[in-house]
Each structure stands twice: as structure tokens, then as C-alpha cells.
Amino acid sequence: MAQDFGLSQTEYFDFKNIDAYIKIVPSEAKVDGEVTYTFDILAQEDTLFINGKKMRFTDVLLNGNTANYHSDENGIYIISNFLPSKNNKLNLKYTVNPQAGMYFINWDSSEIDRSKRQVWTQGQGKYTSTWLPSFDDMTEKVEFDLSFEFPGQYQLISNGIQKSVERVNDSTRVWSFDMDRPMSSYLVGVAAGAYNSQTITSGSGDEIQLFYTPEDSLLFEATYRHSAEIFDFLESEIGLPYPWQNYKQVPVQDFLHGGMENTGTTIFSSSFLTDSIGFKDRNYVNVNAHELAHQWFGNLVTEKNGQHHWLHEGFATYYALLAEKKIFGEDYYYWKLYETAEGLKELSDSGKGQSLLNPRASSMTFYQKGAWALHILRKRVGDEAFRKGMKSYLELYSFKNVETNNFIAEMEMASGMDLSQFVKDWLEQSAFKATQSLESLKKSDFITNYLNMAALRETALDQKFEYLEDVLDFPVNDYIGQEAVNQLAGFQTQQATALYKKAFETNNIFVRQAIARTMQPIPESLKSEFESLLKDESYLTIEAALFKLWEQFPEDRAKYLEQTRNLDGFYNKNIRMLWLTLNLVTPEFEPKLTEDYYEELAGYTATWRPFQVRENAFSYLYQIGAFNTPSLESLIKGTKHHTYGFRDYCRQLLNELLKNEEYRLKLVEISENMAENDTSYLRSKING
């Protein structure tokens, strides 16, 4: 072959369109497809390569004639005398059982309710080519027109405008989508499941379609709160209209990350689903804004390679933070910058700092240091020049690929400034510029006041009593108030009690949350105030308060359990599982229902449930030493889960259980009746 496929082949071929018919067979975790590629030949070449991992190809036609080709586990190689020309056509058929990239959730048993079944994709990291023959090279941008055949009782969502939904037969439909602009292949996305949707409209008239499952309908408002406001803010702040035909957001179970910015179609983790109480503690706003910002930074203008990855993640992180500033206020903005500066400084001080231009840098570097770099740059060049340079950068490189120097050139042009020192300090240097960061943070009166408060951590309580008392005056600052409470931890004096009483009376949800988290032990004089935390609209507060009250006042356990009986908490059922566990170790409370409660707790480990729920249940079963056969089988299967964090958690927990001879024998016995693939990790530990 004349070409080195480690390099881009875009200098030889320019692909214009991919028109694909994709039949997804979820019960077999299989994809059958037929694809037509339209492309220009830019220079003479003898081989054309298309990525398609572990695919079986047939019926390969080049401009209507049978093509000479061969394939391997990476894709298909078309052999021909390619000469410069336009509008060439390549047709092929393929079949594949994707090993990654496309995930089939809860299709492995006919007993699982259909509403729990989903299919979704995750393309970033060169994974679209696991289910669609496409291009792992980000510099090959193509217009995609996709049709999907899928079981008809579900809803299917993908990039672009939905042109039609056609009935194939009683059980199957075909959804067809049209895109009118090119994008990199990693941004192709599809999700299917039992979804409903509501459509809202942005201030500029763009349609925003928000999906949810029927069982989550009551979580819709709080989950998607501020969506239109975020959209309108980013369009205004960035200065360039939203660049795609429409925008969709789809929550999916067991997603690999927080969210993924597929062009016009963000897929995000169902763990962000929340009600209005949970919204105060954990919400979707940041991920919502981050993935939307990517529609400009990453999707419209795309990095040439990983060395410039901060142009995606740093920019999306920064603009998401600006959106949160608009919603939650300036103190929130500076607090988040302060938190990330502390983390970056710690990383840097330990010798683990990284350049933003290091293609192997950590997420912390690309996301947080990248956002900090933009914050500093904006302060240096001024708001007007920053906005002008950003708009120019996006307009000049729309639907193209860039390097960092392209962005810097536009900022220098807009500001009339030489930014070479900025580049050295913030982009090339591995160390974090902590002094510059602190100077920037101190321009916020709030941060200055917070740092003054934090400087008193080692000061005796009687010496700072009046200062703490003033800090807790209404209206108390969320963050400074929490710091004041944190500094009371461990004190049992009259002064501490007086300050705690004042902290309770602030009725600030975050100050009271700090009390729930840090007060230990609970003085009798503050018992009634602490009990009032069980009524706060914060699942974090209730969880911490319930456990501490149950632990410290055994005579009132029944009262506390009764009071929190009907609370689930977050997506991972944090309060419900704590309640069940405390119930099980409080034998005098509802003894006749003990078995029912145990079955409920163990049942949360079922493999069809979200991994966040399973992990929480595993944790409690481990703490009380109460695994049963189904939960152990679920744990064994968890060691092969596609989500790495959960998989590693299951492996670590299994390793702990294997240290117990009784559990070891039980695990061996259970594994003998399980599929060999599910037990490979367990066998490696037993036989190793």
C-alpha cells in the first residue's frame, strides 16, 4: 500500500456524505447495515480505508462495479487505481456485534420489562466505527443521513431532522434522519428506548426536544430546569447562532460518562434525573451547559488531534461555568474557580502538573486548567476583545479542524496584544500558575472574605467567636457560612452551642447541611434542632442526619425511621437504602417485616437496575454481611460491566469477599452455574 494509515488520508480523499440504513437487532446485540459513501478523489492513490472494527463486509461496489477489497479487525481496504475525480460512490453491506460503542441495556432476558430496555451509543474515543463503518480520523468531516430499523414499540433518536418514521411490519419501524452540515464521525449518536418528549423553543426559535421515560415524568421539570435559559445565554455570550438544525437531550441508563455532545443530540446519564429537592444538592445544569457548549467547541470547530483537546473540554467547561454564573450568581462562579484552583495547585505542587498541550493530559488538566486559562485570558484582553476574538475564531473555522495557534492568532488580532507570555504560562507550562490565579480570585470580595474566614481554622474559638457570630448574621453566605460551621466541629463549649444555634436559625440549606455533615457528637442541648434537619429539603442533609440521630439516640430510632419511611432520595436511592439497612439492624422496629425489607435491599442489586443503585446496595450488604445468592451472582456479573468505574468497584468488593472462606466457597458454587464469560474475573482470582 502506498499510504501510511497512521496518517490522515484526507489529502487523498474528501468524503462528502454517508447515507446509511442501519438495522439494530437488540435481542442479538447485532447491527446489519448498508452504507453509501459519496466522495471526491483529490490525488492519485491505490487504497482507500474505512474504519469498521470486527465487521463482516459483503456486496462492496465502487461506482457501481464490484470492488477489489480486503478487511481486517480494523476495517475495510478498497483497492483501486483512484484518480482525481468528483462524486464517486462506494456501497457496502456489513454486519457486526459491537464490542463497544453501542450498548444494549437489559435485552438479555425476556423477563425484564420493556420499559427498562435501551440501546445507546458512545462514539468519542473512536468508537462509532464499532457499529457504523466510518472514520476515526477527526479531520474527515462528513454529512450523515441515517436511517435506523428498530422494534416499533420504542422511540429512536439520532442526529439531525427526523424526516420520517415508517412502519415496516407489526413489530418494526424505520426512523430516518437528515443532516445538512458535516461533522466528525465520533459525533454520530443514537439512543432508543421507551421515551416520551416535550419540545421547548429557544429565544431565537431553535427547537429543543427533551426526552424522558414515562416513569420519570415527575422528574422532567427539575432535571431540565434552566434548559432554555442556558441555550439563550450561550447563543448570546458566544455571539454565534446555534449551528445545527435542532437540539435534543436524552437520558440513558448506565452511561459511561456524565454526558456526550453528539451533534445536536446530547446523550447523558440518567443519574442526573432529579426532583426539586435533589436539584439543590445535585443537578444536571452543569452537564447540560457543558454538552451544549460543545456544539460550538468541538462539534462546529474541531481539534486536529489530541494535543489540542483543551479547545474542546476547556472551552466547554468555561462556558458552562459562565452559564452557571448567570443562573446561580457570581459567588458560585468564583467558588468553583477557587475549588478547581486548589485541586490544580495540589497536583502541580506534587509534581504532577501537566501542559494543556500534552495530548496525554488528565481530564483535570483539559477541563479545569483549560477553563482557568480562558478565565485568565479574558481578564487579560478584556470582555470586548475576548468576545470578538471568539466569534472570529468560530466563524473562520466553522466545520473545520484547528490547532491552538489558530485560536491564539484570532485573540491576538482581536485584542492587538502579544499573547506569547500567556501561551508560555498557561498552555505550555506544566505547573499551575497559582499566584496569578489567587490574584484573579481576590478580585472577588466574596473570595477575599472566604479566605479571611479560612485563615482562622487554627485560631482558638474564643478568639474568633465574634467574627463567626457576624458571619452567621442574615443573610448568610452559603460558602462562608459552611466554613464557619466546619470550624465548630469538635467543640462542646457554650460558645460553640450558641454559634450552632445561630447556624440552625439561618435556615440556609447549605449551612444546615454542613451541620449535619460535621457535628459529632450531637449535644443534648441541640438535639431538637438537629432533629429538624430531617425535614430539610436536601437529601444529603437528611441522609447524614438520619444516620447520626439513629446512631446516637437509640431510644428514638423508631421515631426517626417512621419520619423518613417514604423517602427515596437521589437516583441511587441513598436515603431508602440507608433506611432499609438501619431498619434491618434495628430488630425491635417492625420485626414482622424484616424479611420483606431485606428482600427489597438485596433486590436493588438486580442486574437490570442502574449500576449506581446496584453499587449502593452492594455497599450496604457488605457492611451488614448479608449477601444472598442473587446478589452475589449480580456482583460476579458486575466485574464484567461496560462502565469501568462500576466494574472496578465490583472487582474490589469481590476481592474482599474472597478473603472470607464462607463467601469464597459460596462464590465458587454460584459461579459453576453461570456463563463462562461472566465468571472470568472470579476464576482468575480463585485460580491465580
C-alpha positions, -999 to +999 in steps of 0.1 A: +000+000+000+012+035-009-004+051+021+005+050+058-028+046+076-013+061+108-016+094+089-048+112+077-059+101+043-078+134+038-051+147+015-062+119-009-100+116-003-126+141+007-158+124+018-190+144+014-218+122+025-226+090+043-261+076+037-267+045+058-295+021+066-288+005+099-308-024+113-303-028+150-313-062+164-311-056+201-321-091+212-290-104+194-268-073+202-262-071+164-262-045+137-267-051+100-262-022+077-259-009+042-239+023+035-233+046+005-204+069+006-200+099-017-165+113-020-141+132-042-106+119-050-081+147-045-049+129-055-039+096-071-039+067-046-043+029-047-060+022-014-090+037+004-095+027+041-127+029+062-127+021+099-150-007+109-140-027+139-145-065+137-171-062+109-180-086+082-183-069+048-202-080+016-215-066-016-188-039-020-193-017-051-172+011-063-191+034-087-215+005-094-188-021-101-177-049-078-147-036-059-115-053-050-112-052-012-099-069+019-107-064+055-093-070+089-104-063+125-098-025+120-119-020+089-121-024+051-094-016+024-107-008-011-080-015-037-083+005-070-065+030-092-080+061-076-076+091-099-087+127-091-125+130-097-157+141-080-189+124-068-176+088-065-198+063-049-189+034-027-216+009-015-212-018+010-231-041+033-219-052+067-228-070+099-213-067+134-218-075+170-203-043+186-179-050+214-180-013+225-195+019+212-231+006+211-246-007+243-276-029+247-292-024+281-314-051+296-320-071+264-305-103+278-337-116+294-373-118+282-385-113+319-373-077+320-400-051+315-397-035+280-396+000+296-362-009+311-346-017+278-325+008+259-298+010+232-274+039+231-240+048+216-209+065+228-186+075+199-159+097+215-126+078+216-130+064+181-159+041+189-185+050+162-167+026+139-176-003+162-212-002+147-210+021+116-182+019+090-169+055+093-137+075+101-118+075+133-098+105+120-115+137+133-103+157+103-126+137+080-159+156+083-189+142+066-226+149+063-245+120+077-280+109+066-290+079+087-320+055+088-325+030+116-346-001+117-357-009+153-385-025+172-415-003+167-428+000+203-398+022+212-387+057+203-354+062+184-334+094+184-304+104+163-286+134+148-304+158+125-340+164+115-363+134+118-376+131+082-400+102+087-410+072+107-422+043+086-439+011+096-421-020+082-444-045+098-463-051+131-432-050+152-407-028+133-403+008+123-377+028+104-366+062+116-349+084+090-328+115+099-312+142+077-282+164+084-273+193+063-238+201+077-206+179+080-192+166+113-166+142+125-177+106+129-172+104+166-202+127+170-227+103+155-251+092+182-283+071+185-304+062+215-336+041+216-360+033+244-394+038+259-393+076+256-417+105+256-406+140+249-415+177+253-403+204+229-394+239+240-382+268+218-352+290+224-354+327+222-340+326+186-365+299+175-345+267+178-364+236+188-351+219+219-366+184+223-362+170+258-367+132+263-377+112+294-392+078+302-428+077+313-418+065+348-396+096+352-423+121+341-424+137+376-386+144+373-389+162+340-391+198+352-364+197+378-340+177+356-343+201+326-347+233+346-330+263+330-325+245+297-340+273+276-321+299+297-288+280+291-294+278+254-303+315+251-273+326+273-248+306+253-260+319+220-258+354+233-224+350+251-207+331+223-220+356+197-227+329+170-261+313+165-266+277+174-250+260+144-272+229+139-307+221+128-322+213+162-312+201+196-322+170+216-313+157+250-317+120+260-311+104+294-298+068+293-291+041+319-256+030+327-239+057+305-201+057+305-197+094+314-218+124+325-228+132+290-218+132+254-222+160+229-233+141+198-240+167+172-275+181+180-282+151+202-267+150+237-269+117+254-265+119+292-265+097+323-299+090+339-282+096+372-288+133+367-325+128+368-338+146+399-367+162+417-368+197+431-354+186+464-325+167+448-319+197+425-305+217+454-277+191+460-270+176+426-284+187+393-280+185+355-273+222+350-235+219+346-236+189+323-265+204+304-245+236+297-212+218+291-226+195+264-245+223+247-213+245+246-196+216+228-220+221+199-198+251+191-165+240+207-157+205+194-186+199+170-186+231+149-148+237+153-129+205+159-093+198+171-069+184+146-056+159+172-054+152+209-027+178+215-054+205+212-081+187+232-084+216+256-100+235+227-130+212+233-130+205+270-115+236+285-139+258+264-170+237+272-161+238+309-155+275+308-188+284+290-207+260+312-193+279+342-204+312+327-239+298+322-240+287+359-228+321+369-258+335+351-281+311+369-266+307+404-247+340+407-211+354+408-202+338+442-209+304+427-187+312+397-157+322+419-163+294+443-160+268+415-129+285+402-114+285+437-122+248+442-105+239+409-076+261+416-070+243+449-070+209+430-048+221+403-023+237+427-022+204+447-015+185+415+012+210+405+029+211+439+032+173+439+050+174+405+020+161+386+011+193+368+006+190+330+008+212+300-025+220+283-008+209+250+001+175+264-021+150+244-020+126+273-030+151+299-056+142+325-093+154+325-084+177+353-059+195+331-080+196+299-112+206+316-103+227+347-069+241+338-084+248+303-113+268+318-088+287+341-067+296+310-098+311+293-107+330+325-072+345+327-071+353+290-104+371+292-092+392+321-060+400+302-076+410+269-109+424+282-145+413+276-149+431+242-118+417+226-124+382+241-159+380+226-147+395+193-118+370+190-140+340+200-166+349+174-139+354+147-123+320+156-157+302+153-167+319+120-133+314+104-130+277+113-166+266+111-168+229+100-130+227+100-102+214+122-079+236+142-048+238+164-043+260+194-022+286+175-053+293+152-072+303+183-044+324+197-040+342+164-076+353+164-073+365+200-042+385+192-059+400+162-089+410+182-070+424+212-040+438+195-019+421+221+011+398+220-001+367+239+032+347+238+037+351+275+001+338+282+008+308+259+040+300+279+024+305+313-009+288+307-007+265+277+029+252+276+039+252+312+031+221+332+030+240+366-002+257+376+002+295+379-012+296+415-001+332+422-018+346+391-049+326+400-050+339+435-047+375+423-076+369+399-097+353+426-091+381+451-109+405+427-140+389+442-149+404+476-166+371+484-134+351+479-114+376+499-138+372+527-138+335+524-100+333+526-100+356+556-125+331+572-105+301+562-073+317+577-089+313+612-091+275+611-063+271+637-074+300+658-090+293+693-128+295+693-129+322+720-107+344+699-128+342+667-162+339+684-174+374+674-162+370+639-181+337+635-211+353+650-211+381+625-206+357+596-238+338+606-259+370+605-287+370+580-283+368+550-255+343+555-233+335+525-236+298+515-199+291+514-186+313+542-214+300+564-204+264+557-168+273+566-179+288+599-198+256+608-168+235+597-147+254+622-171+245+650-166+207+646-154+190+678-162+220+701-185+213+730-184+247+747-212+271+755-198+294+728-199+266+702-235+258+712-245+294+708-230+296+674-246+263+663-280+276+674-274+307+653-263+285+624-295+264+627-316+296+627-301+309+594-324+284+576-297+283+550-299+249+534-261+246+529-252+259+563-275+233+579-261+207+556-226+215+570-240+210+605-254+176+595-221+166+580-197+178+607-214+178+641-203+148+662-214+141+688-248+158+689-252+177+723-284+171+741-290+208+741-291+208+703-310+175+698-343+191+688-325+214+663-306+185+649-338+165+645-352+194+625-326+186+598-347+155+588-373+180+574-348+199+553-352+199+515-318+183+510-312+146+505-276+150+516-287+166+548-314+140+556-291+111+549-263+124+572-288+135+599-307+102+599-276+081+604-262+103+632-295+105+651-301+068+647-266+061+660-266+085+689-301+082+702-311+045+701-342+052+723-357+073+694-348+051+665-383+041+658-393+078+656-366+086+631-373+056+609-410+064+609-403+100+599-382+090+569-401+060+558-412+072+524-381+089+512-360+075+483-335+103+478-313+106+448-312+084+417-292+059+437-318+057+464-294+069+490-320+075+517-341+045+510-312+021+512-299+037+544-334+034+558-336-003+549-302-010+564-309+008+596-343-010+598-326-044+594-302-036+623-330-023+645-347-056+652-373-041+675-387-020+647-413-038+626-398-073+631-425-089+611-414-070+580-377-077+583-376-103+556-396-080+532-371-052+538-341-075+533-356-087+500-360-051+489-324-042+498-309-073+481-333-068+452-316-034+444-286-054+432-305-070+403-286-067+371-314-048+353-311-019+377-288+011+371-253+005+383-255+034+407-283+017+425-266-017+425-233-002+438-251+014+467-269-018+476-237-038+474-221-014+498-248-018+524-250-056+521-213-057+526-215-035+557-240-058+573-226-090+559-258-101+543-252-111+506-276-137+493-272-159+462-288-135+437-268-105+450-235-125+448-244-135+412-251-099+404-217-089+419-199-115+398-216-102+366-207-066+377-170-075+373-176-075+335-198-044+333-191-020+305-188+010+329-153+009+341-158+026+375-186+002+385-167-028+371-136-019+392-158-014+423-173-049+418-138-064+414-125-047+445-155-058+466-153-094+452-116-094+462-127-085+498-154-112+499-129-138+487-109-133+519-138-147+538-138-185+534-175-189+537-181-163+509-153-179+489-170-213+489-204-197+481-189-177+452-173-208+437-205-227+440-226-200+424-201-194+395-204-231+384-239-224+372-231-191+354-219-183+319-182-187+315-177-151+302-194-137+333-171-155+357-137-150+340-126-124+366-137-145+395-119-176+381-087-155+376-087-146+413-096-181+425-071-199+402-045-172+405 
